[in-house]
Amino acid sequence: MTPMHIADCVRSNLESYLHDLGASEPDGMYDMLVAVVEKPLLEVVMHHAEHNQSRAAQWLGLNRNTLRKKLLEHKLIN
């Protein structure tokens, strides 16, 4: 899957989300979207990096401490 396909999926789902809200106004969409995308991203990368945080951090372009903080936030590690 290319980044464009991912962007198309996100776009389509956001359109559906906004449509489903009807007359209600959205609130906190940015944080919601980041949370929904970030957790599966971390899960998949950690799996493919064989749970090696240094390798996963490098793949993600993050500092290892930042990755660890995000893993804790999403309850993917203790």
Secondary structure, 3 states (H helix, E strand, C coil): CCHHHHHHHHHHHHHHHHHHHCCCCCCCHHHHHHHHHHHHHHHHHHHHCCCCHHHHHHHHCCCHHHHHHHHHHCCCCC
